[in-house]
Amino acid sequence: MSRQPLRLAIIDAVSVLEESGVPSPRVDAELLAAHLLGIERTRLGLVPLVDPAMVDAYRAMVAQRAKRIPLQYITGTSAMGEIDLAVGPGVFVPRPETELLLAWALAFLEGYERRNPVVLDLCTGSGALALAIAHARPDAVVHAVELEPKALAWARRNAETRAAEGDTPIVLHQGDVTDRSLLTSLEGLVDVVVTNPPYIPENADLDPEVIDHDPHTALFGGPDGLSVIKPMVSNIARWLRIGGAVAVEHDDTNGRQTAELFEQRRVFGEVAEHPDLAGRPRFVVARRVATDVEATRTRGGTGADTERPVRTQGRTEGTSA
């Protein structure tokens, strides 16, 4: 059979995806074609004709997307910052909104006075935030926590890939971020905490790509969306070094409530709400400040701020998945 115009194949794909209710049919059709061809989406116009076998493979991928299987599950990858991550069934697909939280963390570290900062990523899922920070800041000691074994397996896979590419290895831990006994060895030693926890209120109306494929334990945060965030705040308070900071992603209905969880505690200051690109409340940041007792202790030279973290590059802890 003769070669066929790629443009016509993409037009047909857009029509199929539109009929299936895919939110961004043109973008997804082009991204699938670019993935299959191994080129950037912007270079599709440079490929006028394709082999029939490629068209058949493309139609098969489009048929999967028409079933509302996440685009990232079909391509097997999702981006965060400057890196690509392997994703698939059993792990939450990183969202573009989280790029803003990543940008905040990197900007904070850029102006931070400490060298070799300690970073803690809670509910790491695929390892997206932890690995993107480790890539951008090779001097950082990055720890990441995940509870679910399937997600942890994806995080380990991505961590091994990034380490093989030359990035600073991260330290993975399996655990519940609301557990008061979790990571006691890091108390008072963490410079930055980032987290994209389960925060969607139960019974929320979600697209099929989300409700049918993302792990429910990575999505839902109880009736109000705060069942993980509320107890996590106490742990963040004990992990953060005085002067360190935290950023917590949340549901767009919970910006003020999340901010109040930090404002109600004396150990946090400089609490600020941040919107996403659509102007919706998306994440809250706060700074760990010294209590009167801690301030006195620090002036005496015996505070947590005088301790140095122990670097544990290349070691994976608690990854029994």
C-alpha positions in Angstrom: 0.0 0.0 0.0 1.1 3.6 -0.7 2.0 6.0 2.0 -0.7 8.2 3.4 -1.0 11.9 4.5 -0.4 12.3 8.2 -2.6 15.3 8.2 -5.7 13.3 7.2 -5.0 10.7 9.8 -4.9 13.4 12.5 -8.1 14.9 11.2 -9.8 11.5 11.5 -8.4 11.1 15.0 -9.7 14.5 16.1 -13.2 13.5 14.9 -13.0 10.2 16.8 -11.9 11.9 20.0 -14.5 14.6 19.7 -17.3 12.1 19.4 -15.9 10.3 22.6 -16.0 13.5 24.6 -12.3 13.9 25.1 -11.7 17.5 26.4 -8.8 18.4 24.1 -9.2 16.3 20.9 -6.9 18.2 18.7 -4.1 18.4 21.2 -4.4 14.8 22.2 -4.5 13.6 18.5 -1.3 15.5 17.8 0.5 14.4 20.9 -0.3 10.8 20.1 1.0 11.2 16.6 4.2 12.9 17.8 4.8 10.2 20.4 4.4 7.5 17.8 6.8 9.2 15.4 9.2 10.1 18.1 9.2 13.8 17.3 8.1 17.1 18.9 4.5 18.0 18.3 5.6 21.2 16.6 7.4 19.2 13.9 4.4 17.2 12.8 4.0 19.5 9.8 7.4 18.3 8.5 6.0 14.8 8.1 3.7 14.9 5.1 3.4 11.1 4.5 3.5 8.0 6.7 3.5 4.3 6.2 0.2 2.4 6.5 1.6 0.4 9.4 2.1 3.6 11.3 -1.5 4.7 10.5 -2.8 1.4 11.9 -0.7 1.8 15.1 -1.9 5.4 15.4 -5.6 4.4 15.0 -5.1 1.8 17.7 -3.8 4.4 20.1 -6.6 6.8 19.2 -9.1 4.1 19.9 -7.6 3.7 23.4 -7.8 7.4 24.1 -11.4 7.3 22.8 -12.2 4.9 25.7 -11.0 7.7 28.0 -7.8 6.0 29.0 -5.5 8.8 30.1 -3.2 10.0 27.4 -0.2 9.5 29.7 -1.0 5.9 30.2 -1.0 5.4 26.5 2.3 7.1 25.9 3.7 5.8 29.2 5.2 9.2 30.1 4.3 12.4 31.9 6.4 15.5 32.3 7.3 17.4 35.4 9.7 20.3 35.2 12.6 19.3 32.9 12.2 15.6 33.3 9.9 12.9 31.9 8.4 10.2 34.2 7.2 6.7 33.5 3.5 6.4 34.6 0.8 3.8 34.2 -1.9 1.9 36.0 -1.5 2.2 39.8 0.0 5.7 40.0 -1.4 9.2 39.9 -0.7 11.1 36.7 1.1 14.4 37.5 -0.9 17.5 36.5 0.3 20.7 34.9 -0.9 22.6 37.9 1.7 21.0 40.1 4.4 22.7 37.9 3.6 25.9 39.8 4.3 24.3 43.1 7.6 23.0 41.7 8.5 26.5 40.5 7.8 27.9 43.9 10.0 25.3 45.6 12.9 26.0 43.2 12.5 29.7 43.6 12.5 29.3 47.4 15.7 27.2 47.3 17.3 29.7 45.0 17.1 32.4 47.6 17.7 30.1 50.6 20.8 30.6 52.7 21.6 26.9 53.3 23.7 24.8 51.0 22.8 21.1 50.5 19.2 21.7 51.5 17.1 18.8 52.7 13.8 18.4 50.7 10.9 16.2 51.7 8.2 15.3 49.1 5.1 13.8 50.8 2.6 11.6 48.8 5.2 11.4 46.0 3.3 9.1 43.7 5.5 8.7 40.6 8.2 10.6 42.3 7.4 13.7 40.2 8.2 16.5 42.5 11.1 14.8 44.3 12.8 13.8 41.1 12.2 17.2 39.4 13.8 19.0 42.4 16.7 16.6 42.5 17.3 17.2 38.8 17.2 20.9 39.2 19.2 21.0 42.4 21.8 18.3 42.4 23.1 19.6 45.8 19.9 18.8 47.5 19.2 15.8 49.7 15.7 14.8 48.6 13.5 12.4 50.5 10.1 11.1 49.2 7.3 9.3 51.0 4.6 7.1 49.4 2.2 4.8 51.1 0.8 2.7 48.2 3.0 -0.2 47.0 2.0 0.2 43.3 2.8 3.9 43.3 6.0 3.3 45.2 7.1 0.8 42.5 6.6 3.5 39.8 8.6 6.0 42.0 11.4 3.5 42.4 11.5 2.9 38.7 11.7 6.6 37.9 14.3 7.2 40.6 16.5 4.5 39.2 16.1 5.9 35.7 17.0 9.5 36.8 20.0 8.2 38.8 21.2 6.3 35.8 20.9 9.6 33.8 23.2 11.3 36.4 20.8 13.0 38.7 21.4 13.0 42.4 19.7 9.9 43.9 16.7 10.4 46.1 15.8 8.5 49.3 12.4 6.7 49.0 10.4 5.8 52.1 7.1 3.8 52.3 4.9 5.3 55.0 1.7 7.2 56.0 2.3 10.9 55.9 -0.2 11.3 58.8 1.7 8.9 61.1 3.2 10.8 64.0 6.1 8.3 64.2 7.1 8.7 60.5 10.7 9.8 59.8 11.6 10.9 63.3 15.2 11.1 62.1 14.3 14.1 60.0 12.8 16.2 62.8 14.0 19.8 62.6 16.3 19.0 59.6 14.1 19.6 56.6 14.4 22.9 54.7 11.5 22.4 52.2 8.4 20.2 52.3 6.3 19.9 49.1 3.2 17.8 48.8 0.4 17.0 46.3 -1.7 14.9 48.7 -5.1 13.3 48.1 -7.4 16.3 48.4 -10.5 15.9 46.3 -13.7 15.9 48.4 -15.6 12.6 48.2 -18.5 12.5 45.7 -16.8 15.1 43.4 -17.8 14.9 39.7 -14.7 13.8 37.9 -13.8 13.0 34.3 -13.5 9.3 33.3 -9.8 9.6 32.9 -9.6 10.5 36.6 -12.2 8.5 38.3 -11.7 5.3 36.3 -7.9 5.3 36.2 -6.2 7.4 38.9 -5.9 5.4 42.2 -8.7 6.6 44.5 -6.3 6.7 47.4 -4.3 9.3 45.5 -7.5 11.4 44.8 -9.8 11.6 47.7 -9.3 13.4 51.0 -12.4 12.5 52.8 -15.8 14.4 52.8 -14.1 17.8 52.8 -10.9 17.0 51.0 -8.8 17.7 54.1 -8.6 14.3 55.8 -4.9 13.9 54.8 -3.9 17.6 54.9 -5.1 18.3 58.5 -3.0 15.6 60.3 -0.1 16.2 58.0 0.3 19.8 59.2 1.6 18.6 62.6 4.2 16.3 61.0 5.3 19.2 58.7 5.8 21.3 61.8 8.2 18.8 63.4 10.1 18.1 60.2 10.8 21.6 59.1 13.9 23.5 60.2 13.3 27.0 61.6 13.3 29.2 58.5 12.3 26.3 56.2 9.0 26.4 54.2 6.2 24.2 53.0 3.9 24.2 50.0 0.7 22.1 50.0 -1.5 21.6 46.9 -5.2 21.5 47.6 -8.6 21.4 46.1 -9.8 24.7 44.6 -12.6 24.8 47.2 -10.2 24.6 50.1 -7.7 27.5 49.7 -8.8 29.4 52.8 -9.3 26.3 54.9 -5.8 25.0 54.1 -4.3 28.4 54.9 -6.1 28.5 58.2 -4.6 25.1 59.2 -1.2 26.8 59.2 -2.3 30.1 60.5 -3.7 28.4 63.6 -0.3 27.1 64.6 2.2 29.4 66.3 5.1 27.6 64.5 4.1 28.9 61.1 4.2 32.4 59.6 4.2 34.1 56.2 1.2 31.9 55.2 0.2 32.7 51.6 -2.4 31.3 49.1 -1.3 30.8 45.5 -3.7 30.4 42.5 -3.2 28.3 39.4 -3.0 29.6 35.8 -6.8 29.7 35.7 -6.9 31.9 38.8 -8.3 29.1 41.1 -6.9 28.6 44.6 -4.2 25.8 44.1 -1.6 25.7 46.8 -0.7 27.3 50.2 2.8 28.1 51.4 4.0 28.8 54.9 7.3 29.4 56.7 8.5 27.6 59.9 9.1 30.2 62.5 10.6 29.9 66.0 8.5 29.8 69.1 9.8 31.8 72.1 11.3 28.7 73.6 12.9 27.7 70.3 14.3 31.2 69.8 15.9 31.2 73.2 17.3 27.7 72.6 18.7 28.8 69.2 20.4 31.9 70.7 22.0 29.5 73.1 23.4 27.4 70.3 21.5 24.2 71.1 18.6 24.5 68.6 17.7 22.3 65.7 19.0 24.9 63.4 22.6 24.0 64.5 22.3 20.4 63.4 23.5 19.2 60.0 21.7 16.5 58.0 23.3 13.2 57.2 23.5 12.6 53.4 22.2 9.3 52.2 22.7 9.3 48.5 21.9 6.1 46.6 20.2 4.4 49.5 16.5 3.3 49.2 14.7 2.9 52.5 11.3 1.3 53.2 10.6 0.4 49.6 9.1 -3.1 50.1 6.7 -2.8 47.1 
